[in-house]
């Protein structure tokens, strides 16, 4: 799998990512670091703990990482969850579970594609 194929699988645009990073080696280095990013794990834990504020921060961080790396599909789902959790309520809205499930699926697909690419 080439890096372009990896981005295709992620629903991303590799040519746009190349405009932000000066080399493909740097893109590869940063997507490898994504595998160690704890934002998704924190999001999962904070949603389970029903801590809306910390869940929002984790979703927002995940969204930002995905925006920078061009992981467009995961960025879109994380953005929707971030917007929902942004509301200044004490509890996590009921709709969060469905959005989280979409984020989880997109996250797992992203991790799988990145690992497949890195194992080339």
Order of alpha helices (4+ residues) and beta strands (2+ residues): alpha-alpha-alpha-alpha-alpha-alpha-alpha
